[in-house]
Amino acid sequence: MKKNPRFIKSVVETAAKSDTVMPWARGARRAAFIAKRTSAGPVRKTA
């Protein structure tokens, strides 16, 4: 299979521009979510 350097270059450039925040990313948002989750207490299941 022939490599396409122009395609690869465009994919790398697009990935570098991406600023999407993932849920598992470190930072204040994640810390706030964990704090909220731990302060909520145990989840009760009903049968």
Biopython code that builds the backbone (N, CA, C, O; Angstrom):
import numpy as np
from Bio.PDB.StructureBuilder import StructureBuilder

atoms = [
    (1, "MET", "N", (0.848, -1.180, 0.000)),
    (1, "MET", "CA", (0.000, 0.000, 0.000)),
    (1, "MET", "C", (0.894, 1.243, 0.000)),
    (1, "MET", "O", (1.840, 1.337, 0.781)),
    (2, "LYS", "N", (0.589, 2.169, -0.862)),
    (2, "LYS", "CA", (1.372, 3.392, -0.997)),
    (2, "LYS", "C", (1.014, 4.377, 0.111)),
    (2, "LYS", "O", (-0.161, 4.591, 0.410)),
    (3, "LYS", "N", (2.030, 4.964, 0.708)),
    (3, "LYS", "CA", (1.801, 5.979, 1.739)),
    (3, "LYS", "C", (1.435, 7.304, 1.084)),
    (3, "LYS", "O", (1.927, 7.635, 0.005)),
    (4, "ASN", "N", (0.574, 8.049, 1.743)),
    (4, "ASN", "CA", (0.159, 9.345, 1.229)),
    (4, "ASN", "C", (0.589, 10.406, 2.244)),
    (4, "ASN", "O", (-0.151, 10.699, 3.183)),
    (5, "PRO", "N", (1.787, 10.985, 2.061)),
    (5, "PRO", "CA", (2.291, 11.936, 3.056)),
    (5, "PRO", "C", (1.411, 13.170, 3.225)),
    (5, "PRO", "O", (1.343, 13.731, 4.319)),
    (6, "ARG", "N", (0.743, 13.596, 2.172)),
    (6, "ARG", "CA", (-0.122, 14.780, 2.283)),
    (6, "ARG", "C", (-1.296, 14.487, 3.219)),
    (6, "ARG", "O", (-1.667, 15.331, 4.034)),
    (7, "PHE", "N", (-1.883, 13.286, 3.102)),
    (7, "PHE", "CA", (-2.989, 12.895, 3.967)),
    (7, "PHE", "C", (-2.517, 12.808, 5.419)),
    (7, "PHE", "O", (-3.171, 13.328, 6.323)),
    (8, "ILE", "N", (-1.397, 12.157, 5.632)),
    (8, "ILE", "CA", (-0.858, 12.006, 6.983)),
    (8, "ILE", "C", (-0.557, 13.373, 7.591)),
    (8, "ILE", "O", (-0.840, 13.608, 8.766)),
    (9, "LYS", "N", (0.010, 14.266, 6.802)),
    (9, "LYS", "CA", (0.327, 15.605, 7.291)),
    (9, "LYS", "C", (-0.940, 16.355, 7.695)),
    (9, "LYS", "O", (-0.961, 17.036, 8.720)),
    (10, "SER", "N", (-1.999, 16.229, 6.888)),
    (10, "SER", "CA", (-3.246, 16.926, 7.227)),
    (10, "SER", "C", (-3.882, 16.348, 8.479)),
    (10, "SER", "O", (-4.460, 17.089, 9.274)),
    (11, "VAL", "N", (-3.784, 15.028, 8.671)),
    (11, "VAL", "CA", (-4.340, 14.406, 9.875)),
    (11, "VAL", "C", (-3.586, 14.883, 11.111)),
    (11, "VAL", "O", (-4.203, 15.181, 12.134)),
    (12, "VAL", "N", (-2.270, 14.957, 11.028)),
    (12, "VAL", "CA", (-1.459, 15.413, 12.160)),
    (12, "VAL", "C", (-1.761, 16.868, 12.492)),
    (12, "VAL", "O", (-1.858, 17.226, 13.666)),
    (13, "GLU", "N", (-1.910, 17.709, 11.473)),
    (13, "GLU", "CA", (-2.231, 19.128, 11.706)),
    (13, "GLU", "C", (-3.604, 19.288, 12.357)),
    (13, "GLU", "O", (-3.770, 20.092, 13.275)),
    (14, "THR", "N", (-4.577, 18.530, 11.884)),
    (14, "THR", "CA", (-5.923, 18.606, 12.452)),
    (14, "THR", "C", (-5.930, 18.141, 13.906)),
    (14, "THR", "O", (-6.592, 18.746, 14.750)),
    (15, "ALA", "N", (-5.207, 17.081, 14.198)),
    (15, "ALA", "CA", (-5.135, 16.582, 15.575)),
    (15, "ALA", "C", (-4.463, 17.599, 16.492)),
    (15, "ALA", "O", (-4.848, 17.732, 17.653)),
    (16, "ALA", "N", (-3.474, 18.311, 15.987)),
    (16, "ALA", "CA", (-2.787, 19.313, 16.795)),
    (16, "ALA", "C", (-3.710, 20.493, 17.111)),
    (16, "ALA", "O", (-3.577, 21.105, 18.171)),
    (17, "LYS", "N", (-4.638, 20.822, 16.214)),
    (17, "LYS", "CA", (-5.554, 21.946, 16.425)),
    (17, "LYS", "C", (-6.692, 21.596, 17.378)),
    (17, "LYS", "O", (-7.309, 22.487, 17.962)),
    (18, "SER", "N", (-6.969, 20.324, 17.536)),
    (18, "SER", "CA", (-8.106, 19.881, 18.344)),
    (18, "SER", "C", (-7.929, 20.290, 19.798)),
    (18, "SER", "O", (-6.868, 20.080, 20.387)),
    (19, "ASP", "N", (-8.976, 20.876, 20.375)),
    (19, "ASP", "CA", (-8.924, 21.272, 21.776)),
    (19, "ASP", "C", (-10.108, 20.690, 22.553)),
    (19, "ASP", "O", (-10.558, 21.269, 23.541)),
    (20, "THR", "N", (-10.600, 19.547, 22.096)),
    (20, "THR", "CA", (-11.705, 18.878, 22.763)),
    (20, "THR", "C", (-11.245, 18.341, 24.110)),
    (20, "THR", "O", (-10.201, 17.697, 24.210)),
    (21, "VAL", "N", (-12.033, 18.611, 25.143)),
    (21, "VAL", "CA", (-11.698, 18.138, 26.488)),
    (21, "VAL", "C", (-12.360, 16.787, 26.691)),
    (21, "VAL", "O", (-13.578, 16.655, 26.577)),
    (22, "MET", "N", (-11.560, 15.806, 26.988)),
    (22, "MET", "CA", (-12.078, 14.466, 27.223)),
    (22, "MET", "C", (-12.456, 14.309, 28.706)),
    (22, "MET", "O", (-11.835, 14.925, 29.572)),
    (23, "PRO", "N", (-13.471, 13.487, 28.994)),
    (23, "PRO", "CA", (-13.918, 13.329, 30.386)),
    (23, "PRO", "C", (-12.834, 12.812, 31.328)),
    (23, "PRO", "O", (-12.869, 13.100, 32.524)),
    (24, "TRP", "N", (-11.887, 12.064, 30.811)),
    (24, "TRP", "CA", (-10.848, 11.490, 31.670)),
    (24, "TRP", "C", (-9.623, 12.392, 31.791)),
    (24, "TRP", "O", (-8.630, 12.005, 32.407)),
    (25, "ALA", "N", (-9.685, 13.579, 31.215)),
    (25, "ALA", "CA", (-8.561, 14.508, 31.277)),
    (25, "ALA", "C", (-8.347, 14.999, 32.708)),
    (25, "ALA", "O", (-9.301, 15.138, 33.475)),
    (26, "ARG", "N", (-7.112, 15.254, 33.051)),
    (26, "ARG", "CA", (-6.782, 15.746, 34.390)),
    (26, "ARG", "C", (-7.139, 17.221, 34.486)),
    (26, "ARG", "O", (-7.085, 17.938, 33.486)),
    (27, "GLY", "N", (-7.497, 17.673, 35.654)),
    (27, "GLY", "CA", (-7.756, 19.093, 35.819)),
    (27, "GLY", "C", (-8.904, 19.363, 36.781)),
    (27, "GLY", "O", (-9.399, 18.458, 37.453)),
    (28, "ALA", "N", (-9.310, 20.607, 36.833)),
    (28, "ALA", "CA", (-10.328, 21.058, 37.778)),
    (28, "ALA", "C", (-11.678, 20.403, 37.505)),
    (28, "ALA", "O", (-12.400, 20.063, 38.442)),
    (29, "ARG", "N", (-12.022, 20.226, 36.245)),
    (29, "ARG", "CA", (-13.315, 19.630, 35.911)),
    (29, "ARG", "C", (-13.398, 18.202, 36.429)),
    (29, "ARG", "O", (-14.424, 17.797, 36.975)),
    (30, "ARG", "N", (-12.331, 17.442, 36.261)),
    (30, "ARG", "CA", (-12.300, 16.054, 36.725)),
    (30, "ARG", "C", (-12.341, 15.996, 38.251)),
    (30, "ARG", "O", (-13.048, 15.167, 38.823)),
    (31, "ALA", "N", (-11.588, 16.868, 38.902)),
    (31, "ALA", "CA", (-11.567, 16.899, 40.359)),
    (31, "ALA", "C", (-12.948, 17.242, 40.914)),
    (31, "ALA", "O", (-13.367, 16.672, 41.921)),
    (32, "ALA", "N", (-13.656, 18.163, 40.268)),
    (32, "ALA", "CA", (-14.996, 18.538, 40.717)),
    (32, "ALA", "C", (-15.966, 17.373, 40.548)),
    (32, "ALA", "O", (-16.816, 17.139, 41.407)),
    (33, "PHE", "N", (-15.840, 16.649, 39.448)),
    (33, "PHE", "CA", (-16.715, 15.497, 39.212)),
    (33, "PHE", "C", (-16.476, 14.413, 40.264)),
    (33, "PHE", "O", (-17.430, 13.840, 40.791)),
    (34, "ILE", "N", (-15.221, 14.132, 40.569)),
    (34, "ILE", "CA", (-14.887, 13.115, 41.569)),
    (34, "ILE", "C", (-15.392, 13.536, 42.945)),
    (34, "ILE", "O", (-15.917, 12.708, 43.689)),
    (35, "ALA", "N", (-15.239, 14.814, 43.291)),
    (35, "ALA", "CA", (-15.710, 15.305, 44.583)),
    (35, "ALA", "C", (-17.230, 15.177, 44.684)),
    (35, "ALA", "O", (-17.752, 14.796, 45.732)),
    (36, "LYS", "N", (-17.931, 15.491, 43.613)),
    (36, "LYS", "CA", (-19.388, 15.374, 43.603)),
    (36, "LYS", "C", (-19.808, 13.909, 43.740)),
    (36, "LYS", "O", (-20.754, 13.588, 44.459)),
    (37, "ARG", "N", (-19.107, 13.047, 43.056)),
    (37, "ARG", "CA", (-19.430, 11.624, 43.093)),
    (37, "ARG", "C", (-19.202, 11.031, 44.488)),
    (37, "ARG", "O", (-20.019, 10.246, 44.970)),
    (38, "THR", "N", (-18.114, 11.400, 45.123)),
    (38, "THR", "CA", (-17.807, 10.846, 46.445)),
    (38, "THR", "C", (-18.700, 11.443, 47.530)),
    (38, "THR", "O", (-18.982, 10.767, 48.519)),
    (39, "SER", "N", (-19.146, 12.669, 47.379)),
    (39, "SER", "CA", (-19.997, 13.285, 48.404)),
    (39, "SER", "C", (-21.449, 12.840, 48.295)),
    (39, "SER", "O", (-22.230, 13.057, 49.221)),
    (40, "ALA", "N", (-21.824, 12.221, 47.178)),
    (40, "ALA", "CA", (-23.203, 11.791, 46.982)),
    (40, "ALA", "C", (-23.563, 10.593, 47.844)),
    (40, "ALA", "O", (-24.741, 10.361, 48.115)),
    (41, "GLY", "N", (-22.581, 9.838, 48.273)),
    (41, "GLY", "CA", (-22.834, 8.660, 49.110)),
    (41, "GLY", "C", (-23.098, 7.440, 48.256)),
    (41, "GLY", "O", (-23.075, 7.517, 47.028)),
    (42, "PRO", "N", (-23.350, 6.311, 48.901)),
    (42, "PRO", "CA", (-23.564, 5.077, 48.146)),
    (42, "PRO", "C", (-24.873, 5.079, 47.380)),
    (42, "PRO", "O", (-25.858, 5.679, 47.810)),
    (43, "VAL", "N", (-24.873, 4.411, 46.257)),
    (43, "VAL", "CA", (-26.074, 4.299, 45.434)),
    (43, "VAL", "C", (-26.851, 3.078, 45.892)),
    (43, "VAL", "O", (-26.297, 1.985, 46.009)),
    (44, "ARG", "N", (-28.150, 3.272, 46.154)),
    (44, "ARG", "CA", (-28.986, 2.155, 46.616)),
    (44, "ARG", "C", (-29.721, 1.553, 45.436)),
    (44, "ARG", "O", (-30.324, 2.268, 44.635)),
    (45, "LYS", "N", (-29.668, 0.245, 45.335)),
    (45, "LYS", "CA", (-30.389, -0.456, 44.282)),
    (45, "LYS", "C", (-31.713, -0.952, 44.850)),
    (45, "LYS", "O", (-31.779, -1.424, 45.985)),
    (46, "THR", "N", (-32.750, -0.840, 44.057)),
    (46, "THR", "CA", (-34.041, -1.379, 44.468)),
    (46, "THR", "C", (-34.358, -2.579, 43.590)),
    (46, "THR", "O", (-34.061, -2.577, 42.396)),
    (47, "ALA", "N", (-34.950, -3.588, 44.174)),
    (47, "ALA", "CA", (-35.218, -4.821, 43.436)),
    (47, "ALA", "C", (-36.495, -4.755, 42.664)),
    (47, "ALA", "O", (-36.859, -5.718, 41.990)),
]
sb = StructureBuilder()
sb.init_structure("model")
sb.init_model(0)
sb.init_chain("A")
sb.init_seg("    ")
for serial, (resi, resn, name, xyz) in enumerate(atoms, 1):
    if name == "N":
        sb.init_residue(resn, " ", resi, " ")
    sb.init_atom(name, np.array(xyz, "f"), 0.0, 1.0, " ", f" {name:<3s}", serial, name[0])
structure = sb.get_structure()
